Amino acid sequence: MAEFRVRVSTGGACGAGTWDKVSVTIVGTRGESPALPLDHFGKEFTAGAEEDFEVTLPQDVGPVLLLRVHKAPPALPRPLGPLAPDAWFCRWFQLAPPRGAPLRFPCYQWLEGAGSLVLREGAAKVSWADHHPVLQQQRQEELQARQEMYQWKTYIPGWPHCLDEVTVKDLDLNIKYSTAKNTNFYLQGLSAFTELKIKGLLDRKGLWRSLKEMRRIFNFRTTPAAEYVSEHWQEDAFFASQFLNGLNPVLIHRCRYLPKNFPVTDAMVAPVLGPGTSLQAELERGSLFLVDHGILSGIKTNVVNGRPQFSAAPMTLLYQRPGCGSLLPLAIQLSQTPGPNSPIFLPSDDKWDWLLAKTWVRNAEFSFHEALTHLLHSHLLPEVFSLAMLRQLPHCHPLFKSTGLGIGGFSELIQRNMEQLNYSVLCLPEDIRTRGVEDIPGYYYRDDGMQIWGMPSSLETREALVQYVTMVIFTCSAKHSAVSAGQFDSCAWMPNLPPTMQLPPPTSKGQARPEGFIATLPPVNATCDVVIALWLLSKEPGDRRPLGTYPDEHFTEEAPRRSIAAFQSRLAQISRGIRERNQGLVLPYTYLDPPLIENSISI
């Protein structure tokens, strides 16, 4: 006979408690006990409760190895009748043996309906540290069960593999949004939808009457950053700065030679460069930068409101001014093929010619960002990482309807990018070096991201493994925040980031007019669709877990607890530095401030 005291902690979320009956089997080195009921008079396992039970084992099972948890419906009907299977969120079990220290068994899982779950004591162990056959067998059985539950499928050829489920409803409770988060998300969407419906904008398929009229949608959910964008979107310096600290800060690279299909001349750029220098001199000095959207060339476009949409594959040359170090655009070509029908637009051109050229670049930024930087790199690839982890280690939201490329164009872009994707692009330090942008002043995505990356390429060494794990964590937290949290800030004033273009790119200069500029921009209903979607995707719908916050206590040893505390302290230090710097900026860069970064992709 051996007596154990069992403490059970139930999660505090809505619906975390259960009316079902719970029992445990204690597995030791010398055998295992029968199922031992955890039963008090009255209701057990209420949300937020910690409860103690005493159980008696008929025989000594030796040092404890595992805890089997069993959940089954009660013998008598539940008070509310035979409803759907009763789910229970268990945080942890603590087992106090007759002799020795208590053992903590982390759970942090939903148990839905009748079934069993096997828990290990909280010390982390790699496979070769499992010396007992019972532990080795349990590890293999858990992995096999996970691989059966989480299977791969090909959603679209050329895309990364994803989870083999048809709808969100089919997902396991442990990888679904919480009820509170789901409710908040849909209520926020409904409020935005209703407001624009009442204003008569959501169903209007025609053109905007003027830039002034666009204020009607802009004012429905504004932010200080969005206000700044609306005031400065036409300025060359702000246009250039968005390649560093806007939604897509990953494409700009130092230009050491001009591409042959971008025939910019000294005469073209002399008004910006000034006297005493030349293109060649600036190329050698390292002060020229290129943003090339060539991957968009020839991409399939969408049909919106029955009208075919248009796309461009521009090249943009930028100049880093001496002294202040800020960037200015020098030249824009809207296709990859130079010639009479593909002029090079310049800051010295007519105001509307130059503004229209810049707006085409911003439309290319939207397409590249939403399909590749955001959807592929910050959602589809992290799903691969997450699914691989679920399958191999024990214990999505595209914008298609109202964009210029649509599902067909997005798919083609993703397929093209997957063909050229390499590991170094995913590792921030290597990516910064490869693009030659180590020393551009005011590149806050780089500066803040490098601090959060914080770690010193096959996985043959511990250092390589550390880099790989760091890449996964950074991609699923900080990078996603950098390219997602500011979507509404950038697009609320639609001309700054138009999701589609209704007229083809200009083939000559001197033809642009205000009315033609408006006619090129998205129709009213498409603008509303995208602004609502990006507002939702930029607004965390509750249940937040900032980077470095770990409410689930999976580790019981002191060493990982110290590491977590050190990590949290370093993040707090980074945050203080970012906030101090931001006080001196007219447009603060907040997207990589650690308290504003989610621990993982949560929307």
C-alpha positions as CSV (number, residue, x, y, z in Angstrom):
1,M,0.0,0.0,0.0
2,A,1.3,3.5,-0.9
3,E,-0.5,6.8,-0.4
4,F,0.0,9.7,-2.9
5,R,-1.4,13.2,-2.7
6,V,-2.5,14.5,-6.1
7,R,-3.0,18.2,-6.9
8,V,-4.8,19.1,-10.1
9,S,-4.9,22.6,-11.7
10,T,-7.6,23.4,-14.2
11,G,-7.3,26.3,-16.7
12,G,-9.1,29.6,-16.0
13,A,-10.5,30.2,-19.5
14,C,-14.2,30.1,-20.3
15,G,-15.3,26.5,-20.6
16,A,-12.1,25.0,-19.2
17,G,-13.8,23.1,-16.5
18,T,-15.5,19.7,-16.9
19,W,-18.4,17.6,-15.4
20,D,-16.6,14.4,-16.6
21,K,-14.9,12.1,-14.2
22,V,-11.1,12.0,-14.1
23,S,-8.8,9.2,-12.8
24,V,-5.1,8.6,-12.9
25,T,-2.8,5.6,-13.3
26,I,0.7,5.9,-11.8
27,V,3.4,4.2,-13.8
28,G,6.6,3.3,-12.1
29,T,9.7,1.2,-12.6
30,R,8.1,-1.8,-11.0
31,G,4.7,-1.7,-12.6
32,E,1.6,0.5,-12.6
33,S,-1.4,1.1,-10.5
34,P,-5.0,0.6,-11.5
35,A,-7.0,3.7,-12.5
36,L,-7.4,5.7,-9.3
37,P,-10.5,8.0,-9.3
38,L,-10.1,11.7,-8.3
39,D,-13.4,12.2,-6.7
40,H,-14.8,14.6,-4.1
41,F,-18.3,15.1,-2.9
42,G,-19.8,17.6,-5.4
43,K,-18.3,19.2,-8.4
44,E,-14.6,18.8,-9.3
45,F,-12.4,20.5,-11.9
46,T,-14.0,23.9,-12.0
47,A,-12.3,26.5,-14.2
48,G,-9.4,28.1,-12.4
49,A,-9.5,25.7,-9.5
50,E,-6.5,23.8,-7.9
51,E,-7.8,20.7,-6.0
52,D,-6.1,18.1,-3.8
53,F,-7.0,14.4,-3.8
54,E,-5.6,11.4,-1.9
55,V,-5.2,8.1,-3.6
56,T,-4.0,4.7,-2.4
57,L,-2.0,2.3,-4.5
58,P,-2.6,-1.4,-3.7
59,Q,1.1,-2.0,-4.3
60,D,4.4,-0.1,-4.6
61,V,5.2,0.7,-8.3
62,G,8.7,2.0,-7.6
63,P,10.0,5.4,-8.7
64,V,7.4,7.2,-10.8
65,L,8.0,7.4,-14.6
66,L,4.6,8.4,-16.1
67,L,1.1,9.6,-15.2
68,R,-1.8,8.3,-17.3
69,V,-4.8,10.6,-17.1
70,H,-8.3,9.1,-17.9
71,K,-11.4,11.1,-18.6
72,A,-14.9,9.7,-19.0
73,P,-18.5,10.9,-18.8
74,P,-20.2,10.6,-15.4
75,A,-22.4,7.7,-14.6
76,L,-25.4,10.1,-14.1
77,P,-26.4,12.6,-16.8
78,R,-24.8,16.0,-16.7
79,P,-26.9,18.8,-15.2
80,L,-27.3,20.4,-18.7
81,G,-28.2,17.1,-20.4
82,P,-26.3,15.1,-23.1
83,L,-24.6,18.0,-24.9
84,A,-21.5,17.8,-27.0
85,P,-18.4,16.1,-25.6
86,D,-17.3,17.9,-22.4
87,A,-13.8,19.4,-23.0
88,W,-11.4,20.0,-20.1
89,F,-8.3,22.2,-20.1
90,C,-5.8,20.8,-17.6
91,R,-2.8,22.9,-16.6
92,W,-0.8,20.4,-14.6
93,F,-0.8,17.5,-12.1
94,Q,1.4,17.4,-9.0
95,L,2.1,14.1,-7.4
96,A,3.4,13.9,-3.9
97,P,4.8,10.4,-3.2
98,P,5.1,8.9,0.3
99,R,8.8,9.8,0.3
100,G,10.7,12.4,-1.7
101,A,9.9,15.7,-3.4
102,P,6.6,16.3,-5.2
103,L,6.7,15.7,-9.0
104,R,5.1,18.2,-11.4
105,F,3.5,16.9,-14.6
106,P,2.8,19.7,-17.0
107,C,-0.2,19.2,-19.3
108,Y,-1.6,22.5,-20.7
109,Q,-3.8,20.6,-23.1
110,W,-7.5,20.2,-23.9
111,L,-9.0,16.7,-23.3
112,E,-12.2,16.5,-25.4
113,G,-14.7,13.7,-24.7
114,A,-13.7,10.4,-23.3
115,G,-10.0,9.4,-23.6
116,S,-6.6,9.1,-22.0
117,L,-3.4,11.1,-22.0
118,V,0.1,10.2,-20.9
119,L,2.1,12.8,-19.0
120,R,5.8,13.0,-18.2
121,E,7.4,14.7,-15.3
122,G,8.4,18.2,-16.3
123,A,12.2,17.8,-16.7
124,A,13.2,18.2,-20.4
125,K,14.8,15.1,-22.0
126,V,16.2,14.4,-25.4
127,S,15.7,10.9,-26.8
128,W,19.0,9.5,-25.7
129,A,18.4,10.5,-22.1
130,D,15.4,8.1,-21.9
131,H,17.1,5.1,-20.3
132,H,14.1,3.2,-19.1
133,P,12.2,1.1,-21.7
134,V,8.8,2.4,-20.6
135,L,9.9,6.0,-21.3
136,Q,11.4,5.0,-24.7
137,Q,8.2,3.2,-25.6
138,Q,6.1,6.2,-24.5
139,R,8.1,8.6,-26.7
140,Q,7.6,6.4,-29.8
141,E,3.9,6.0,-29.1
142,E,3.4,9.7,-28.7
143,L,5.2,10.6,-31.9
144,Q,3.2,8.0,-33.8
145,A,0.0,9.4,-32.4
146,R,1.0,12.9,-33.4
147,Q,2.0,11.9,-36.9
148,E,-1.4,10.2,-37.4
149,M,-3.2,13.3,-36.0
150,Y,-1.2,16.0,-37.9
151,Q,-0.6,14.9,-41.5
152,W,0.8,16.8,-44.5
153,K,-1.0,17.7,-47.7
154,T,-0.4,19.7,-50.8
155,Y,-2.8,22.6,-50.9
156,I,-1.6,24.1,-54.2
157,P,1.3,22.6,-56.2
158,G,4.5,24.6,-55.6
159,W,3.3,25.9,-52.2
160,P,4.8,24.6,-49.0
161,H,3.0,21.6,-47.5
162,C,0.4,22.3,-44.9
163,L,-1.9,20.6,-42.4
164,D,-4.3,18.0,-43.9
165,E,-7.5,19.5,-42.7
166,V,-10.5,20.9,-44.7
167,T,-11.9,23.6,-42.3
168,V,-11.0,25.3,-39.1
169,K,-13.8,23.4,-37.4
170,D,-11.9,20.1,-38.0
171,L,-8.9,21.3,-36.0
172,D,-7.9,19.8,-32.7
173,L,-8.9,22.1,-29.8
174,N,-5.2,22.5,-28.8
175,I,-4.4,24.3,-32.0
176,K,-7.6,26.4,-32.4
177,Y,-8.1,30.0,-31.3
178,S,-9.7,30.3,-27.9
179,T,-13.4,31.0,-27.7
180,A,-12.7,34.6,-26.4
181,K,-10.3,35.3,-29.2
182,N,-12.7,34.0,-31.9
183,T,-15.5,36.1,-30.5
184,N,-13.5,39.3,-30.3
185,F,-12.2,38.8,-33.9
186,Y,-15.7,38.4,-35.4
187,L,-17.2,41.2,-33.4
188,Q,-14.4,43.6,-34.5
189,G,-15.0,42.5,-38.1
190,L,-18.7,43.0,-37.8
191,S,-18.3,46.5,-36.3
192,A,-16.1,47.6,-39.2
193,F,-18.3,46.0,-41.8
194,T,-21.4,47.6,-40.4
195,E,-19.9,51.1,-40.2
196,L,-18.8,51.1,-43.9
197,K,-22.2,49.5,-44.9
198,I,-24.0,52.4,-43.2
199,K,-21.8,54.9,-45.0
200,G,-22.9,53.4,-48.3
201,L,-19.3,52.6,-49.3
202,L,-19.1,48.8,-49.0
203,D,-21.4,48.0,-52.0
204,R,-20.3,50.9,-54.2
205,K,-18.5,49.5,-57.2
206,G,-17.6,52.8,-58.9
207,L,-14.6,55.0,-58.7
208,W,-13.7,57.4,-55.9
209,R,-14.8,60.9,-56.8
210,S,-11.7,62.5,-55.4
211,L,-8.8,62.0,-52.9
212,K,-10.9,64.1,-50.5
213,E,-13.7,61.7,-50.6
214,M,-11.4,58.9,-49.5
215,R,-11.3,60.6,-46.1
216,R,-14.7,59.1,-45.5
217,I,-13.2,55.6,-45.2
218,F,-9.9,56.7,-43.8
219,N,-11.5,58.2,-40.7
220,F,-13.4,55.1,-39.7
221,R,-10.5,53.6,-37.7
222,T,-7.4,55.9,-37.6
223,T,-4.1,55.7,-35.9
224,P,-1.3,58.3,-35.4
225,A,0.9,56.3,-37.9
226,A,-2.0,56.2,-40.4
227,E,-2.5,60.0,-40.0
228,Y,1.2,60.6,-40.7
229,V,1.0,58.4,-43.8
230,S,-1.9,60.4,-45.2
231,E,-0.1,63.7,-44.7
232,H,3.3,62.6,-46.2
233,W,2.5,59.9,-48.8
234,Q,3.4,62.1,-51.7
235,E,6.8,63.1,-50.4
236,D,9.9,61.4,-52.0
237,A,11.7,61.0,-48.6
238,F,8.7,59.2,-47.1
239,F,8.3,57.0,-50.2
240,A,11.9,55.9,-49.9
241,S,11.8,55.4,-46.1
242,Q,9.0,52.8,-46.5
243,F,11.5,50.4,-48.1
244,L,13.4,50.5,-44.8
245,N,10.6,50.6,-42.1
246,G,7.4,50.0,-43.9
247,L,5.5,46.7,-44.5
248,N,8.1,45.2,-46.8
249,P,11.6,46.1,-45.4
250,V,13.2,43.0,-46.9
251,L,13.7,43.8,-50.6
252,I,16.0,46.8,-50.7
253,H,19.6,46.0,-51.5
254,R,22.8,47.9,-52.2
255,C,23.4,48.5,-55.9
256,R,27.0,47.9,-57.1
257,Y,26.2,48.1,-60.8
258,L,23.1,49.1,-62.8
259,P,21.1,46.3,-64.4
260,K,21.4,46.3,-68.1
261,N,17.6,46.5,-68.4
262,F,17.5,49.7,-66.3
263,P,19.4,52.2,-68.5
264,V,19.5,55.2,-66.2
265,T,21.9,57.9,-67.3
266,D,23.9,60.7,-65.6
267,A,21.7,63.4,-67.2
268,M,18.5,61.8,-65.8
269,V,19.7,61.9,-62.2
270,A,21.9,65.0,-62.2
271,P,19.2,67.2,-60.6
272,V,19.1,64.9,-57.5
273,L,22.8,63.9,-57.3
274,G,24.0,67.5,-57.8
275,P,27.3,68.7,-59.3
276,G,30.7,67.0,-58.9
277,T,29.5,63.4,-59.0
278,S,28.1,60.7,-61.3
279,L,26.3,57.4,-61.3
280,Q,29.5,55.5,-61.5
281,A,31.0,57.5,-58.6
282,E,28.0,56.9,-56.4
283,L,27.9,53.2,-57.3
284,E,31.6,52.9,-56.2
285,R,30.8,54.9,-53.1
286,G,28.0,52.5,-52.2
287,S,25.3,55.1,-52.0
288,L,22.9,53.7,-54.5
289,F,20.2,51.1,-53.7
290,L,17.8,49.1,-55.8
291,V,14.4,47.7,-55.2
292,D,13.5,45.2,-57.9
293,H,10.0,43.8,-58.2
294,G,10.9,41.7,-61.2
295,I,9.2,38.6,-59.8
296,L,5.9,40.2,-60.7
297,S,6.7,40.3,-64.4
298,G,4.0,38.7,-66.4
299,I,2.0,37.6,-63.4
300,K,-1.6,36.7,-63.8
301,T,-4.0,39.4,-62.7
302,N,-7.4,39.4,-61.1
303,V,-10.9,40.5,-62.2
304,V,-12.6,43.0,-59.8
305,N,-16.2,44.0,-60.4
306,G,-16.1,42.4,-63.8
307,R,-13.1,44.5,-64.9
308,P,-9.6,43.0,-65.5
309,Q,-6.9,44.5,-63.2
310,F,-3.3,45.4,-64.1
311,S,0.1,44.8,-62.5
312,A,3.6,46.2,-63.0
313,A,7.1,44.8,-62.3
314,P,9.0,48.0,-61.5
315,M,12.6,48.8,-60.7
316,T,13.4,51.7,-58.3
317,L,16.8,53.3,-57.9
318,L,17.4,55.1,-54.6
319,Y,20.1,57.4,-53.5
320,Q,21.6,57.8,-50.0
321,R,22.3,61.5,-49.5
322,P,25.7,62.4,-47.9
323,G,25.6,63.9,-44.5
324,C,22.0,63.1,-43.4
325,G,22.1,59.6,-44.8
326,S,18.4,59.6,-45.7
327,L,17.2,58.0,-49.0
328,L,15.6,59.6,-52.0
329,P,14.2,58.0,-55.2
330,L,16.3,58.7,-58.3
331,A,14.5,56.8,-61.0
332,I,11.6,54.4,-61.6
333,Q,11.0,52.0,-64.6
334,L,7.6,50.2,-64.5
335,S,8.7,47.1,-66.4
336,Q,11.6,44.8,-66.8
337,T,11.9,45.6,-70.5
338,P,13.3,49.1,-71.4
339,G,12.2,50.9,-74.5
340,P,10.0,53.6,-76.0
341,N,6.9,52.2,-74.2
342,S,8.7,51.8,-70.8
343,P,10.0,55.3,-70.0
344,I,12.2,55.9,-66.9
345,F,10.2,58.2,-64.6
346,L,12.2,60.9,-62.6
347,P,11.6,63.3,-59.8
348,S,12.0,66.1,-62.3
349,D,9.0,64.9,-64.3
350,D,5.5,66.4,-64.2
351,K,4.0,66.0,-60.7
352,W,1.3,63.6,-61.7
353,D,3.6,61.5,-63.9
354,W,6.0,61.0,-61.0
355,L,3.3,60.4,-58.4
356,L,1.6,57.8,-60.6
357,A,5.0,56.0,-61.1
358,K,5.5,56.0,-57.3
359,T,2.0,54.7,-56.8
360,W,2.6,51.8,-59.2
361,V,5.7,50.9,-57.1
362,R,3.5,51.0,-54.0
363,N,1.0,48.7,-55.6
364,A,3.9,46.3,-56.5
365,E,4.9,46.5,-52.8
366,F,1.4,45.5,-51.8
367,S,1.4,42.4,-54.0
368,F,4.9,41.3,-53.1
369,H,4.3,41.9,-49.4
370,E,0.9,40.2,-49.1
371,A,1.8,37.2,-51.2
372,L,5.5,36.6,-50.2
373,T,6.7,38.6,-47.2
374,H,3.5,38.1,-45.3
375,L,1.6,35.1,-46.5
376,L,4.5,32.8,-47.6
377,H,7.3,33.8,-45.3
378,S,5.2,34.6,-42.2
379,H,2.4,32.1,-42.4
380,L,2.9,29.2,-44.8
381,L,6.5,28.5,-43.9
382,P,5.8,28.9,-40.1
383,E,3.0,26.4,-40.6
384,V,5.6,24.0,-41.9
385,F,7.8,24.6,-38.9
386,S,4.9,24.2,-36.5
387,L,3.6,21.0,-38.1
388,A,7.0,19.5,-38.3
389,M,7.4,20.2,-34.6
390,L,4.0,18.7,-33.8
391,R,5.0,15.6,-35.7
392,Q,8.6,15.2,-34.6
393,L,8.9,16.6,-31.1
394,P,6.9,15.1,-28.3
395,H,4.5,17.2,-26.5
396,C,-4.1,31.0,-42.3
397,H,-5.5,34.2,-44.0
398,P,-4.8,35.2,-47.5
399,L,-6.4,38.4,-49.1
400,F,-7.7,37.3,-52.4
401,K,-11.1,38.7,-53.3
402,S,-10.2,42.4,-53.9
403,T,-6.6,42.4,-54.8
404,G,-5.0,43.0,-58.1
405,L,-3.5,39.5,-58.4
406,G,-6.2,37.4,-56.8
407,I,-5.7,33.7,-55.9
408,G,-4.2,32.9,-59.3
409,G,-1.6,35.6,-59.1
410,F,-0.8,34.9,-55.5
411,S,-0.3,31.2,-56.3
412,E,2.0,32.0,-59.2
413,L,4.1,34.4,-57.1
414,I,4.5,31.9,-54.3
415,Q,5.5,29.2,-56.7
416,R,8.1,31.5,-58.2
417,N,9.5,32.5,-54.9
418,M,9.6,28.9,-53.5
419,E,11.9,28.0,-56.5
420,Q,14.5,30.6,-55.4
421,L,14.0,30.5,-51.6
422,N,17.1,29.7,-49.6
423,Y,17.9,29.4,-45.9
424,S,20.0,32.6,-45.7
425,V,17.0,34.7,-46.7
426,L,15.2,33.4,-43.5
427,C,18.2,34.3,-41.2
428,L,18.1,38.0,-40.5
429,P,21.9,38.5,-40.0
430,E,22.7,36.7,-43.3
431,D,19.9,38.4,-45.1
432,I,21.1,41.9,-44.0
433,R,24.7,41.1,-45.2
434,T,23.6,39.6,-48.5
435,R,21.6,42.7,-49.3
436,G,24.5,45.0,-48.3
437,V,22.3,47.1,-46.0
438,E,24.4,46.9,-42.8
439,D,25.0,50.6,-42.6
440,I,22.0,52.5,-43.9
441,P,21.0,55.0,-41.2
442,G,17.5,54.8,-39.8
443,Y,16.8,51.2,-40.8
444,Y,14.9,50.4,-37.6
445,Y,13.6,47.0,-38.9
446,R,17.3,45.9,-39.1
447,D,18.4,47.6,-35.8
448,D,15.5,46.3,-33.6
449,G,15.4,43.0,-35.4
450,M,19.1,42.3,-34.8
451,Q,18.7,43.0,-31.1
452,I,15.8,40.5,-30.8
453,W,17.6,37.9,-33.0
454,G,20.3,38.0,-30.3
455,M,22.2,34.7,-31.3
456,P,25.6,34.1,-32.7
457,S,25.0,26.0,-42.2
458,S,23.9,22.5,-42.1
459,L,22.7,21.4,-38.7
460,E,25.9,19.5,-37.8
461,T,26.9,21.7,-34.8
462,R,25.2,23.0,-31.8
463,E,25.8,26.6,-33.1
464,A,24.0,25.7,-36.4
465,L,21.1,24.2,-34.4
466,V,20.9,27.3,-32.3
467,Q,20.8,29.5,-35.4
468,Y,18.0,27.3,-36.9
469,V,15.9,27.4,-33.8
470,T,16.5,31.2,-33.5
471,M,15.4,31.6,-37.1
472,V,12.1,29.7,-36.5
473,I,11.4,31.7,-33.3
474,F,12.2,35.0,-35.0
475,T,10.2,34.3,-38.1
476,C,7.1,33.2,-36.0
477,S,7.3,36.2,-33.7
478,A,9.4,39.3,-34.4
479,K,9.4,39.1,-38.3
480,H,5.6,38.4,-38.4
481,S,5.1,41.5,-36.2
482,A,7.3,43.6,-38.4
483,V,5.4,42.8,-41.6
484,S,1.9,42.4,-40.2
485,A,1.2,44.8,-37.3
486,G,1.5,47.9,-39.5
487,Q,-0.7,46.8,-42.4
488,F,-3.5,49.1,-41.4
489,D,-1.2,52.0,-40.7
490,S,0.2,51.7,-44.3
491,C,-3.0,51.0,-46.1
492,A,-5.7,53.1,-44.3
493,W,-4.8,55.9,-46.7
494,M,-5.3,53.7,-49.7
495,P,-3.2,55.7,-52.3
496,N,-0.1,54.9,-50.2
497,L,-0.6,51.2,-50.7
498,P,-3.2,50.4,-53.4
499,P,-4.2,46.7,-53.5
500,T,-5.1,46.8,-57.2
501,M,-4.8,49.1,-60.2
502,Q,-7.7,49.4,-62.8
503,L,-5.8,51.0,-65.7
504,P,-2.5,49.7,-67.2
505,P,0.9,51.3,-66.4
506,P,1.7,54.4,-68.4
507,T,3.7,53.9,-71.5
508,S,4.6,57.6,-72.0
509,K,5.1,60.7,-70.0
510,G,3.0,63.9,-70.0
511,Q,-0.4,62.1,-70.0
512,A,-1.1,61.8,-66.2
513,R,-3.9,63.9,-64.8
514,P,-5.7,64.0,-61.4
515,E,-8.8,62.3,-62.8
516,G,-6.7,59.6,-64.5
517,F,-4.8,59.0,-61.3
518,I,-8.1,58.4,-59.4
519,A,-9.4,56.2,-62.2
520,T,-6.3,54.0,-61.9
521,L,-6.8,53.4,-58.1
522,P,-9.1,50.6,-56.7
523,P,-12.9,51.0,-56.8
524,V,-14.7,52.0,-53.6
525,N,-15.9,48.5,-52.6
526,A,-12.5,46.9,-53.2
527,T,-10.8,49.6,-51.1
528,C,-13.3,48.9,-48.2
529,D,-12.8,45.1,-48.4
530,V,-9.0,45.4,-48.1
531,V,-9.0,48.1,-45.5
532,I,-11.4,46.1,-43.3
533,A,-9.3,42.9,-43.7
534,L,-6.0,44.7,-42.9
535,W,-7.5,46.5,-40.0
536,L,-8.5,43.1,-38.5
537,L,-5.1,41.6,-39.3
538,S,-3.3,44.5,-37.6
539,K,-5.4,44.4,-34.5
540,E,-4.7,41.6,-32.0
541,P,-8.2,40.2,-30.9
542,G,-7.4,39.6,-27.3
543,D,-5.7,36.7,-25.4
544,R,-2.3,38.3,-26.0
545,R,1.0,36.6,-25.1
546,P,3.8,39.0,-25.7
547,L,7.3,37.7,-26.7
548,G,9.0,36.2,-23.6
549,T,5.7,35.5,-21.8
550,Y,5.2,31.9,-20.9
551,P,2.0,31.3,-18.8
552,D,2.3,27.6,-19.4
553,E,5.0,26.3,-17.1
554,H,6.4,23.4,-19.1
555,F,9.8,23.5,-17.4
556,T,10.3,22.4,-13.9
557,E,14.1,22.6,-13.7
558,E,15.9,25.7,-12.4
559,A,18.3,26.1,-15.5
560,P,15.5,26.8,-18.1
561,R,13.7,29.1,-15.6
562,R,16.9,31.2,-15.2
563,S,17.2,31.3,-19.0
564,I,13.7,32.5,-19.4
565,A,14.2,35.2,-16.7
566,A,17.4,36.4,-18.5
567,F,15.6,36.5,-21.8
568,Q,12.7,38.5,-20.3
569,S,15.2,40.9,-18.8
570,R,17.0,41.4,-22.1
571,L,13.7,42.0,-23.9
572,A,12.8,44.7,-21.3
573,Q,16.1,46.4,-21.9
574,I,15.6,46.3,-25.7
575,S,12.1,47.8,-25.2
576,R,13.4,50.7,-23.1
577,G,16.0,51.5,-25.7
578,I,13.4,51.4,-28.5
579,R,11.0,53.6,-26.7
580,E,13.7,56.1,-25.8
581,R,14.7,56.3,-29.5
582,N,11.1,56.6,-30.7
583,Q,10.7,59.7,-28.6
584,G,12.9,61.5,-31.0
585,L,11.2,60.2,-34.2
586,V,8.4,62.0,-36.0
587,L,7.1,58.6,-37.0
588,P,8.0,56.1,-34.2
589,Y,8.9,52.5,-35.3
590,T,7.0,50.3,-32.8
591,Y,6.5,47.1,-34.6
592,L,9.5,45.4,-33.0
593,D,9.0,46.7,-29.5
594,P,9.0,43.4,-27.5
595,P,5.8,44.0,-25.5
596,L,4.0,44.5,-28.8
597,I,5.3,41.3,-30.4
598,E,3.3,38.2,-30.0
599,N,5.1,35.0,-28.9
600,S,3.9,33.3,-32.1
601,I,1.7,34.0,-35.1
602,S,-1.7,34.5,-33.5
603,I,-3.7,36.2,-36.3
